[in-house]
């Protein structure tokens, strides 16, 4: 009987962990979609990089921030909101980086353009 109770408890814990991971994945996808509406990408490569940056940030940086700042006592919805807030800047940051690299790549004299940008 005791083994049966332990098995049920483990199964409930596994389901809770699965639901949490699924919810984090949903928040990452939602963050990517909202950020995409705000700053649409110029190319398919930029799109894939932006999606990867925001999704990865929501899945990994968000939970790290929650643990680091001791916010695990907050409700699950609040934690998902924190993950979302971490994902949106990742999308915008990737947008800036990708467009700067594209600018340097398209320059007639990339070395001079990069040097001038670094002097500013």
C-alpha positions, 0 to 999 in steps of 0.5 A, a space after each residue: 500500500 505504501 508503494 502505491 501511494 509513493 507511485 501516485 505521488 511521483 506521478 502527480 509530481 511528474 505531471 506538475 513538472 510537465 505542466 510547468 515545462 509546457 507552460 514555460 514553452 507556451 510563454 516563450 512562444 507567446 513572447 516571440 509572437 508579441 515581439 515579432 508583431 512589434 519588430 518584424 524581421 527582415 529575413 528568414 535568418 533574422 526571424 529564426 535567430 530572434 525566435 531562438 533568442 526569445 524562446 531560449 531566454 524565456 526557458 532558461 534565463 527567466 527561471 534563473 532570475 526567479 531562483 536568483 532573486 528568490 521569487 519562487 514564492 510567487 504564484 505560477 502565473 507571476 513566474 510565467 510573467 517574469 519569464 515573458 518579461 525576460 524573453 521580450 528584450 532578447 528578441 529586441 536585442 537580437 534584432 539590433 545585433 542582426 541588423 548591425 551585422 547586416 549593415 556591416 556586411 553590406 558596407 562597401 568598406 566593412 573594415 572602415 565602417 566597423 572601425 568608425 562605429 567602434 569609435 563612436 
